[in-house]
Amino acid sequence: MAEPHTDKDEQLLTQVLAYISPLYCRMCGSCNGVCDKGVPVPDMLRFLTYADGCGEFALARERFLELPA
């Protein structure tokens, strides 16, 4: 972090972003709240927040298990 940001850094970050982009929701809305696999995106993000953001794994699991199969 003490070194200046270089063109090589930018190239590396661009490559990493291209690699991980399909793995993360950007909340763009193009899925209309449901991904092509039928997963309710807003619900899943809320459950993730319960588990990772709030440390409430049990609550996240409980809510996840309430989803229809």
RADA-V690977 format. One record per backbone hydrogen bond with DSSP energy under -1.0 kcal/mol. NH is the residue of the N-H (numbers start at 0). CO is the residue of the C=O. E is the energy in kcal/mol with one decimal. If there is no record, write none. Layout:
NH:CO:E ; NH:CO:E
This chain:
9:5:-2.1 ; 10:6:-2.3 ; 11:7:-2.3 ; 12:8:-2.8 ; 13:9:-2.3 ; 14:10:-2.1 ; 15:11:-2.4 ; 16:12:-2.5 ; 17:13:-2.1 ; 18:14:-1.9 ; 19:15:-2.5 ; 20:16:-2.0 ; 22:19:-2.1 ; 23:20:-1.0 ; 31:28:-1.8 ; 33:30:-1.6 ; 34:38:-2.1 ; 37:34:-2.4 ; 40:32:-1.3 ; 40:38:-1.1 ; 43:39:-2.3 ; 44:40:-2.6 ; 45:41:-2.0 ; 46:42:-2.6 ; 47:43:-2.3 ; 48:44:-2.0 ; 49:45:-2.3 ; 50:46:-2.3 ; 51:47:-3.2 ; 53:48:-1.8 ; 55:49:-3.2 ; 59:55:-2.3 ; 60:56:-2.7 ; 61:57:-2.5 ; 62:58:-2.5 ; 63:59:-2.4 ; 64:60:-2.5 ; 66:63:-1.5
